[in-house]
Amino acid sequence: QTHFLSHSLQAKMSKQVQARRLEGIDKNIWVEFVKLATTYSKVNLGQGFPDFPAPDFLTEALRRALGGGNHMLHQYTRAFGHPPLVKVLAQFFEKLLGRDLDPMTNVMVTVGAYQALFCCFQALVDEGDEVIIIEPFFDCYEPMVKMAGGTPVFVPLRPNPPKDGKLMSSADWQLDPAELASKFSERTKAIVLNSPNNPLGKVFSREELGLIAELCVKHDVLCISDEVYEWLVYDGKQHIRIASLQGMWDRTVIIGSAGKTFSATGWKVGWVVGPDRLLQHLRTVHQNSVYHCATVAQEAVAQGFQRELTLYGKPESYFVQLPKELQQKRDWLVQSLDEVGMKPIIPEGTYFLVADISQFKSDVPDVPNSDEPYDYRFTKWMVKNKGLAAIPLSAFYSEAHKNNYTNFIRFCFAKEEATLKAANEILKKWKQEKNSS
């Protein structure tokens, strides 16, 4: 009897448990670095979320939704998006894209932009399809493409440092047009565009987007356009939507996020906007995975957008005020990093700023023949020894190109003034210690 039991247990356990599509994508930088930040950091400029409150009008809207007497807001709503939210999103994007939209077929609400991305890859990418990803890229693109059976093809933004000794800007990181064109082939199904780009903060110019659009039309390629930072653009720069360029509406899925738009990342309300011929397939994935997003959160976001629609372009609009506030925070962190010799790359948009750590390398000894990229070791050392959390830039590169970008780390500046001041204190003290040693 015992012999039989142990034999049957062994037999059961020898079969591979996990699906093949999970191979090689089990490691996730956020799991490791969030744990490190929670354990050691005094100041966390790692993960991309604000530590300041969401706007009052939004939290008020949630209170009203919860206690306003409409008990149906505690029940299921329409699976593809709460009707008031898809209606106002359609109205908003009609303004932004200059075209008529049907709220029921051109807009779908998702569990944050993250699930919107997952729906795109699952619905549109097949075994053997190639998907072009611009490096550095938000790290989930690569595993999500692989899970769908696709092959990621990487093309880097290449830095061109200014000759006059000025600080580099995210605009100085550019695509090589010939290199980009060489990545398109008959196997290319889609390109992922992230503008404004996380981690660099690059806002793609009309010319750059025109080049991408031309190649998409020429090769009949789809564009998955991750625009979660669309309102967070600085220095009078303009966010241009690739779907508004000639020939692109019909082949583009736009992804947005209430988390980034209204500084409420924990609400997990995102959306996709695009032609029905693409969105119908995303709806199939959505209904067979999460099916539905939280009704009260969608109701409150709908009210937030309603407010912004009436204030569109006016000084009191949150979409006008938030980038002004964040630009000040960005400038403050740029100055604070520059003063200590950690050279910042000035971002044109987003929550993020990448800094060159070359002058600090002497503090963190190199380990010869280490498999771990230098910036990983540097950020781990920094959080453990200085209490300051950041994210290594090479985490946003493919395995093949990781080692070319190990002198940079990413900071998040969407933080309270007190948080940024505390970071400044750490950096100043560190600089003094360097000078006196």
C-alpha positions in Angstrom: 0.0 0.0 0.0 2.7 2.5 1.1 4.9 1.5 -1.9 2.0 2.1 -4.3 1.2 5.6 -2.8 4.8 6.8 -3.0 5.1 5.5 -6.5 1.8 7.3 -7.7 3.0 10.5 -6.0 6.3 10.3 -7.8 4.6 9.6 -11.1 2.3 12.6 -10.7 5.1 15.0 -9.8 7.4 14.2 -12.7 5.1 15.9 -15.2 5.9 19.5 -15.9 3.4 21.6 -14.1 3.7 25.1 -15.8 2.6 25.9 -19.3 5.4 26.3 -21.8 4.3 29.9 -22.5 5.7 30.8 -19.0 9.2 29.7 -19.8 11.8 32.4 -19.3 9.3 35.1 -18.2 9.0 34.2 -14.5 11.4 36.8 -13.2 9.9 40.3 -12.6 12.0 43.3 -11.5 9.1 44.8 -9.5 8.8 41.9 -7.2 12.5 42.1 -6.2 12.9 45.9 -6.1 9.6 46.7 -4.4 10.6 44.2 -1.6 14.0 45.9 -1.3 12.4 49.4 -1.2 9.9 48.2 1.5 12.7 46.7 3.6 15.4 49.3 3.3 14.3 52.6 1.8 13.9 55.9 3.7 12.9 57.5 0.4 11.3 55.6 -2.4 11.8 57.1 -5.8 11.6 53.7 -7.4 8.0 52.7 -8.4 5.9 55.0 -10.5 3.1 56.1 -8.3 2.4 59.5 -6.7 2.6 59.8 -2.9 0.4 62.9 -3.0 -3.4 62.6 -2.9 -5.7 62.2 -5.9 -7.7 65.4 -6.6 -10.6 66.2 -4.3 -13.1 66.2 -7.1 -12.3 62.6 -7.9 -12.4 61.3 -4.3 -15.6 63.2 -3.8 -17.0 61.5 -6.9 -16.1 58.1 -5.4 -17.8 59.0 -2.1 -20.9 60.0 -4.0 -20.8 56.8 -6.0 -20.5 54.7 -2.8 -23.1 56.5 -0.7 -25.3 58.3 -3.1 -28.2 56.0 -2.9 -27.8 54.3 -6.3 -27.4 50.7 -5.0 -26.9 49.4 -8.5 -23.4 50.9 -8.5 -22.5 48.0 -6.2 -23.5 45.5 -8.9 -22.2 44.5 -12.3 -22.3 47.1 -15.0 -21.8 46.6 -18.8 -18.8 44.2 -19.3 -17.0 46.3 -21.8 -17.3 49.6 -19.8 -19.8 51.4 -17.6 -22.0 53.4 -20.0 -21.4 56.8 -18.4 -17.6 56.2 -18.7 -17.4 55.0 -22.3 -19.7 57.8 -23.3 -17.6 60.6 -21.8 -14.4 58.9 -23.1 -15.8 58.8 -26.6 -16.7 62.5 -26.3 -13.2 63.4 -25.0 -11.4 61.4 -27.7 -13.6 62.8 -30.5 -12.2 66.2 -29.5 -8.6 64.9 -29.4 -8.7 62.8 -32.5 -11.0 65.0 -34.6 -13.3 62.0 -35.6 -16.7 60.6 -34.5 -16.6 57.7 -32.1 -19.2 55.2 -31.0 -18.9 54.7 -27.2 -20.1 51.1 -27.5 -17.7 49.9 -30.3 -14.7 52.3 -30.2 -14.0 52.3 -26.4 -13.5 49.5 -24.0 -12.7 49.8 -20.2 -10.0 47.6 -18.8 -8.4 46.8 -15.4 -5.8 49.5 -15.8 -3.7 50.0 -18.9 -1.8 46.8 -17.9 -4.8 44.6 -18.8 -5.4 46.7 -21.9 -1.9 45.7 -23.1 -2.5 42.1 -22.2 -5.8 42.1 -24.3 -3.9 43.7 -27.2 -1.2 41.1 -27.3 -3.6 38.1 -26.7 -6.1 39.3 -29.3 -3.8 40.5 -32.1 -0.5 38.5 -31.9 -0.3 34.9 -33.2 2.4 32.2 -33.0 5.4 33.3 -35.0 4.3 37.0 -35.4 7.0 39.5 -34.9 6.3 42.6 -32.7 8.7 45.6 -32.8 9.5 47.0 -29.4 11.4 50.3 -29.0 14.1 50.2 -26.3 14.1 51.2 -23.5 10.6 49.8 -23.0 8.1 49.3 -20.2 9.2 45.9 -19.0 5.9 44.0 -19.4 5.8 44.3 -23.3 8.4 41.6 -23.8 6.8 38.8 -21.6 3.3 39.7 -22.8 4.4 39.3 -26.5 6.1 36.0 -25.7 3.0 34.7 -23.8 1.0 35.3 -26.9 3.4 33.2 -28.9 5.0 36.2 -30.7 8.6 37.1 -31.2 9.8 40.5 -29.9 12.1 42.4 -32.2 14.0 45.2 -30.5 15.1 48.6 -31.9 16.9 51.1 -29.6 16.6 54.8 -29.1 20.2 55.9 -29.5 21.6 58.7 -27.3 23.2 61.7 -29.1 24.8 63.8 -26.2 24.8 67.6 -26.8 28.3 68.9 -27.7 28.1 72.0 -25.6 28.3 70.3 -22.2 24.6 70.9 -21.5 22.5 68.3 -19.8 21.1 65.7 -22.1 17.3 65.7 -22.8 15.1 62.7 -23.6 14.7 64.3 -27.0 18.4 63.5 -27.6 17.6 59.8 -27.7 16.4 59.0 -31.2 15.6 56.2 -33.6 17.9 55.6 -36.5 15.4 55.7 -39.5 17.3 53.0 -41.5 17.7 50.7 -38.5 14.0 51.1 -37.7 13.0 50.3 -41.3 15.2 47.2 -41.3 13.1 45.7 -38.5 9.9 45.6 -40.6 9.3 42.5 -42.6 6.3 40.3 -43.8 6.4 38.6 -40.4 5.9 42.0 -38.5 2.4 42.1 -37.0 2.6 45.1 -34.7 4.8 47.8 -33.3 4.5 49.0 -29.7 4.8 52.7 -29.3 5.0 54.3 -25.8 4.9 58.1 -26.0 5.6 59.8 -23.6 8.0 57.0 -23.0 8.6 55.2 -19.7 11.5 55.2 -18.5 13.1 58.0 -20.5 10.3 60.5 -20.5 10.8 61.0 -24.3 7.8 62.6 -26.2 8.0 61.4 -29.8 8.0 64.3 -32.3 5.6 64.6 -35.3 8.5 63.7 -37.6 9.4 60.6 -35.6 5.7 59.5 -35.4 5.4 60.2 -39.2 8.3 57.8 -39.9 6.7 55.0 -37.8 3.3 55.6 -39.4 4.8 55.5 -42.9 6.4 52.1 -42.1 3.2 50.7 -40.5 1.1 51.7 -43.6 3.8 50.4 -46.1 4.1 47.0 -44.3 0.4 46.7 -43.2 1.4 46.7 -39.5 -0.7 47.4 -36.4 0.3 50.0 -33.8 -0.3 49.4 -30.1 0.1 52.9 -28.7 0.6 53.1 -25.0 -0.3 56.7 -24.1 -0.8 56.5 -20.3 1.2 59.7 -19.7 -0.6 61.7 -22.4 -1.4 64.7 -20.1 2.1 64.7 -18.4 4.1 66.7 -21.0 6.4 69.6 -20.1 8.1 72.7 -21.4 5.2 73.5 -23.8 5.8 70.2 -25.7 2.8 68.6 -27.4 1.6 65.0 -27.2 0.7 63.9 -30.7 -1.5 60.9 -31.1 -0.3 58.6 -33.8 -3.9 57.5 -34.5 -4.5 61.0 -35.8 -1.9 60.7 -38.6 -2.9 59.7 -42.1 -3.7 56.0 -42.5 -3.2 55.2 -38.8 -6.7 55.3 -37.2 -7.7 52.0 -38.7 -4.6 50.1 -37.5 -4.0 51.7 -34.0 -5.2 50.8 -30.5 -4.8 53.7 -28.1 -4.2 52.7 -24.4 -5.0 55.1 -21.5 -5.1 55.1 -17.8 -7.1 56.8 -15.1 -4.3 55.9 -12.7 -1.8 58.2 -14.4 -4.5 60.7 -15.7 -6.0 61.4 -12.2 -3.1 60.3 -9.9 -5.0 57.3 -8.6 -2.9 54.3 -9.7 -4.6 51.9 -7.2 -8.0 52.3 -8.8 -6.9 50.2 -11.8 -9.2 51.8 -14.4 -7.8 51.9 -18.0 -9.2 51.9 -21.5 -8.6 51.2 -25.1 -9.8 53.4 -28.0 -9.7 52.3 -31.6 -11.6 50.9 -34.6 -14.2 48.3 -34.0 -12.4 45.9 -36.4 -9.6 45.6 -33.7 -11.6 46.2 -30.6 -14.0 43.4 -31.3 -11.1 40.9 -30.7 -10.0 42.7 -27.6 -13.5 42.3 -26.3 -13.3 38.6 -26.8 -10.1 38.4 -24.6 -11.6 40.7 -22.0 -14.9 38.8 -21.6 -12.9 35.5 -21.2 -10.4 36.8 -18.7 -11.5 39.5 -16.2 -14.9 40.1 -17.8 -15.6 43.3 -15.8 -14.0 46.2 -13.9 -15.2 47.7 -10.6 -18.4 49.7 -11.2 -17.9 52.4 -8.5 -14.4 53.2 -9.7 -15.7 53.5 -13.3 -18.5 55.8 -12.1 -16.1 58.1 -10.3 -13.7 58.2 -13.2 -16.6 59.1 -15.5 -17.5 62.1 -13.3 -13.8 63.1 -13.3 -13.8 63.2 -17.1 -17.1 65.0 -17.2 -15.6 67.8 -15.1 -12.5 67.9 -17.3 -14.6 68.0 -20.5 -16.3 71.2 -19.3 -13.0 72.7 -18.2 -11.0 71.5 -21.3 -8.1 73.8 -22.0 -8.9 76.2 -19.1 -6.4 77.0 -16.4 -8.4 75.3 -13.7 -8.5 72.0 -15.6 -6.6 69.2 -13.7 -5.0 68.2 -17.0 -3.5 71.7 -17.2 -2.5 72.0 -13.5 -1.0 68.6 -12.9 1.8 68.9 -15.6 2.7 72.3 -14.2 3.1 70.9 -10.7 5.1 67.9 -12.0 7.3 70.1 -14.1 8.4 71.9 -11.0 9.0 68.6 -9.2 11.1 67.4 -12.2 13.2 70.6 -12.2 13.8 70.3 -8.5 15.0 66.7 -8.9 17.1 67.6 -12.0 18.9 70.4 -10.0 19.4 68.2 -7.0 20.9 65.3 -9.0 23.0 67.7 -11.1 24.5 69.4 -8.0 25.9 66.1 -6.7 27.2 64.9 -10.1 24.6 62.3 -10.9 23.8 63.6 -14.5 20.1 63.7 -15.2 18.5 63.3 -18.6 15.8 65.9 -18.7 12.5 64.2 -19.5 9.9 65.9 -21.8 7.1 64.0 -20.1 6.0 61.2 -17.7 6.8 60.7 -13.9 10.3 59.6 -14.6 13.8 60.8 -15.0 16.9 58.8 -15.9 20.3 59.7 -14.4 23.8 58.8 -15.4 25.7 57.3 -12.3 29.2 57.1 -13.9 30.6 59.5 -11.3 29.4 57.4 -8.5 30.8 54.1 -9.7 33.8 54.3 -7.4 31.4 53.9 -4.4 30.1 50.6 -5.6 32.9 48.2 -6.6 32.6 46.3 -9.8 32.4 42.5 -9.5 34.3 40.9 -12.4 32.5 38.2 -14.4 29.2 38.9 -12.6 26.0 38.0 -14.5 24.2 40.9 -12.8 24.2 44.2 -14.7 26.1 47.0 -12.9 23.1 49.2 -12.5 21.2 46.4 -10.6 24.1 46.1 -8.2 24.3 49.9 -7.8 20.6 50.4 -7.0 20.6 47.5 -4.5 23.7 48.9 -2.8 22.1 52.4 -2.8 18.9 51.3 -1.2 20.7 49.2 1.4 23.5 51.7 2.2 21.8 55.1 1.5 18.1 54.4 2.0 17.3 55.7 -1.5 15.3 53.5 -3.9 15.5 53.8 -7.7 15.2 51.3 -10.6 18.1 50.1 -12.9 17.6 51.3 -16.5 18.9 48.0 -17.9 15.6 46.4 -16.6 14.0 48.2 -19.5 16.2 46.5 -22.2 16.2 43.1 -23.8 18.7 40.5 -22.6 20.9 41.1 -25.7 21.2 44.9 -25.1 21.1 45.1 -21.3 24.8 45.4 -20.8 25.1 48.5 -23.1 23.1 50.7 -20.7 24.3 49.9 -17.2 25.4 53.4 -16.1 21.9 54.7 -15.7 19.1 54.5 -13.1 15.5 55.7 -13.1 13.9 57.9 -10.5 10.2 58.8 -10.1 9.6 62.5 -9.3 5.8 62.3 -8.9 6.2 62.7 -5.2 5.4 65.1 -2.3 7.8 68.0 -1.8 8.9 66.5 1.5 9.8 63.2 -0.3 12.0 65.0 -2.8 13.6 67.1 -0.1 14.5 64.0 1.8 16.0 62.5 -1.4 18.0 65.7 -1.8 19.4 65.4 1.8 20.5 61.9 1.1 22.3 62.9 -2.1 24.0 65.9 -0.5 25.2 63.9 2.4 26.5 61.2 0.1 28.4 63.8 -2.0 30.0 65.3 1.2 31.1 61.8 2.2 32.7 61.3 -1.2 34.5 64.6 -1.1 35.9 64.0 2.4 37.1 60.4 1.7 
